Amino acid sequence: MTVSVLIPAYRPRFIAQAIASVLAQAEADYELVISDDSGGEEILPIVERFQDPRITYSRTSGREGAGANVQRLWGLARRPLVKYLFDDDVLFPNALRDLTDLLTRHPGAAVTFGHRDIVDEAGRLRGQPRLIAADKTVAFDALQMARAIVPTCHNRVGELSNVLINREAGVGLDDLYRYGPFEIDGLPDVALYLNAARKGGVAGIGRTVGQFRRHDDQNSSARRSYVFAMGVCDWEVLVRGEFAAGRLTVEEGLSATARLDRYFGVAAEFLPEAAALKAALPALEARIRADDRDLLDVAFQAFWAGLVADIRTRLQPAGGGQ
């Protein structure tokens, strides 16, 4: 199967490892498209070292932001299957083969995924989260995907670097950056899995396909960054939406609000919006106990619009990837 591997680049520190991991793939039919949003001159010489005809390099106007660069790459991709790889992550040689083979076994799936190892800036192993038993495959429909992720408010599938997106299943950019009427800037990967599960399902394999790197220079790790703030707050939209759609039981909804209470309690120390969400949780819990499914009503949409505007005013979206 033919794949576009897309690297939204803005940091030179690890990108040579990311590129090398793509070029080492057992699957031969792919292109590698790199979009440089660094605004500097450090990344191009690294790319030019590889001298591989499968690589296409282009640059943005400079620091347009993570979401804008991901969306730009979507338009540059020429293949029906899309594989994002952030510039600080790496693929294992089996990644494209395993993820495309999985799509062959689950035709029509909108997303396939494998496991990832968590490593630090030096490449040392820090975690091995696993959703699926070794070498097993599991197909998730919308109900199963919601129940696998939302009650714990935990992304058990992984980041975009360990998934393959099937555009022929009807997946578009709105599936990453929107959930119903809401923009999703902090959890586009989770929004993708929930949206994709409704289109063609999500299939996973119990094999490790790469490494996700955690370090201080990521948008999602900086406590006072826009992406981190929205990553905390977006969970409430997803909890409300999946409960409103009937894909969570009352017990699962209450489990999710308990998890939100812990998240918002920790974040409230430095994120005023999290404090506001925490203060409103008892009312949300009461509505869930009463099995009130109208949780995305006009009042909440207005409240949410104000909350997002406040975060954007204080914390401007940053460049780069995850």
N, C-alpha and C positions, 0 to 999 in steps of 0.2 A: 504494500500500500504506500501511497505517496504522501509525504509529510513535509510541512513547513515548520522548521524549528526556529523560534523567534526569541532573540535575546534583547530585552530592553536595557541598554547599557548606560551607566553613568559613573561607575566606579572602576578605575583601572586595576585595583588591587588584586582581584581574583579572576578577572575575566579571561586570562590566558588558560586557566584550568577549565573554565566553563567551555570555551571553544574547543579545547583539546578533547574534552569528554564527548562532545558531539561528533567530532571527526573520527572518533574511535568506535562508532556504532557498528554493530553487526548488520544492521539494516542499511542497505546502500541507497535506497531511493528516497532521498530527502534533499531539501535545500536548507541553508542556514542564513537567516536574515538578521542582521545586527543593526539596531537603530541607536545611534549615539546621542544621548541627551545631556552629555557632560558639560557642554559649552567650552571645552578645552581641547587640547591637542594630544593628550596622553593615550587615548584609546586606539586611534587609527594606526599608529606604528605597531601596536600589539597585534591588531588584526592582520596587518600586512605581512607579518612574519610567517603566517601559515600558508600563504600562496595556494589556496585551494579554490578551484573553480565553483565549488558548491556554495561559497560564501558571497553574500551580497551585503555591502556596507553602505549605510547612508547616515546622515546626521540631521538632527532637528535644528530649529533656530537657537536652541540652547536653553536647558532647564525648563522645559515646558511642563514637566511633572510626570509622575509615575503613571497615572491613569491615561494621560494624553499619549504617552509613548507606547503603552500597551495597545491602545486603540489605533495608533498610527501603524504599528506592526501588523495588526489584523488586516488592514487595507493593503499592505505590501505583500502579504502571504499569497502565493499563487497555487497552493495545493489545498485539497479538500480537508485534510487533517492538520490540525494546528497543535504544536507542542511548544508552550512557553518554557523558557529556562532563564531564571534571573541570573544576573552577572556574577553572583557570589555562590551559586549552587553548581552542582555537577551531576551529570547522568552517568550511570553505570553502562558498560557496553551492551548489555541486554535490554536496555530501556525501550528503544523504539520497536524492537522485535517483539518483546513481551506485550507491549501496549497495543500494537497493531494486530498481533495474533489474537488477543483477547477480543478485539472488535470483530474479527472473523468468526469467533465462536458465539458472539452476541451481536449479530448484525442489527443495525438500527440503533444501537446504544449511542447516546449523545456524548457520553464521557466514559473513558476507561482510566483506571488508575492502578498504581502499585504502591508499595510502601516506600518510605524514605527513612534514612538514618539522620539523626540530628547531630551535627558536628559544630565545634567551635571555630574560631578564626584560624587556629593552627591545624584544623582537620581532625582534632581528637574527638572520638565518639562520646556523645553526651546523652544520647537516648535512642531508643528503637521502638517507637510507638507502632503498634500493630492492630489492625482492625480485622484482618482475615487470617485464618490458619495457613501455615506454610503450604505453598503450592496449590491451595484451593482457590476456586473462583466463586464469586458471589455476584448475583445481579440484584440491584436495588430498584424498586419502583418508587413512586413519589412518597407513598406512605412509609415504606421501609427506610428510605433515606432520611425523611424527617425524624423518625424515631431513633435513627442511629446517631444523629447529631444534636438535635435541638434540645431535648430534655436536659442534657449536660452542658449545653452552651460550649461545646468543645469541637473543634474541627478535627474529626477522626479520620477524614480522608487524606488531608494534607494540603500543601500549598500548590499553586499552579505549576510549579516545577516538576511535580511527579504525576501529572495527568495529561491525557491526550483528549483533544476536543474534536468531535466529528461535526463539521459544519454542514454536511449533507443531511444530518438529522434535524436541521432547522435551527441550530444554535447560532445566536448572533451576539453582538456586543452588549445589547440590552440585558442578556442573561448574566453577564458579569457585573454590570454596573447599575442594574435596576432590580427591584423586587416589588412587583405591583407598581403602585404610584410613587415609590420611594427610590431615591438615588442611594446607592450603596458604595461608599468609598473605602470603608475600612475592612469589609469582609467580602470582596468580590469573588473569592474562591468559594466560600460557603454559599453565597447567592447563586453562583453557577451550578453547584451540585443540586441544590433544591429545585432550581428552574429546569435544569437538564433532565432531572429524574421524571419530570412531568412530560417531557417531549419524547424521549426514547429510552429512558432508563440510564442507570449508571452501573458499570460493571467493574469489579475490582479483582485483583489477583494477589495472592499471598506471597509475593516476591518483592525484593527490594530493587527499586529502579534508579535510585540516586541518593544524593545527600543534600539536606537543607542546612545551610550554614547560619548560625546565630552569632551575631557580633554587635558591637556598639554602633556601627555605622549603617544601620538599617532603619528605614522609616518605621517599621513595625516594632522596633525595640526601644525607640526613644520615647520616654514617658510623656514628654510634652510636645510630641509631634502630632500633626493633624491626622495622619493615618492611624496612629495608636489610639487617639481619642475617638475617632469614628469606629475603630475596631471594637472598642469597649461598648459604645452606645448602640451600634447596629444590631447587636444581639437582641435588643428588645423588639425591634421591628420584625425580626425573623421569628421570634417566639410568638408574638401577637399574630403574625400572618399565618403560621402553620397551625396554630390553635383555631384561628378564625376559619381556616379551610377545612377543619375537621380531621386533620391528620395527627393530632395529639389528643390523648384522653385528658380528662380533668387531672388525674394523678400526674401525668407527664407534664402538663402545664404548670402544676404547682411545683414539681421538681425543677422546672426551668426557672420559675420566679425565685426559688430558694438560691439557685446558682447565681442569678442576676443580683440578688441581694449581696452576695459575697463579692462579686466582681465590682459592683458599684461602690460598695463600702471601702474597698482597697483604693479604687481610683478617685474617690471623692476627696482625698487628701490634696490632690493637685489638679482635679478636673471638676469645676463647678457644675457642669452639666450632668456628670455622674451623680453628684449629690442630689440634684433635682430629680433625676430618675429614681434614685433610691427612696426619696421621700414619697414618691407616687406609687411605689410598689404595693403597699397594703391595699390600695384601691384596685389595682390590677389583680391582685390575688383574690380579692373578694368577688370580682367579676368572673374569674375562672372557676372559683368554687361554685358559683351560681350557674355555671355552664353557659355564660353569656358569650356568644361567639362573635359579636359585633365589636371586635377589638381594634379595627382599623377605621374607626368612624371619623367623621369630619373633625371632631374636637381633637382627636389624637393627631391627625394629619397637620392641623394648624400648630399644635404644640411642637410637633417634630420639626416643622419648617423653621420655627423660631430657634429651636435648640441647635440645628445645623448651622443656621446663620450666625449664631453666637460663636460656635467653634471656628467657623471660617474666618470670622473677624479677628479672633485671637491667634489662631494657628493656621497660617497659610499652607496650602498643599505643597509638599516638597517634591523634588525630582527623584528619578530612579525607579527602584523596584521595591520588593518586600523588605 
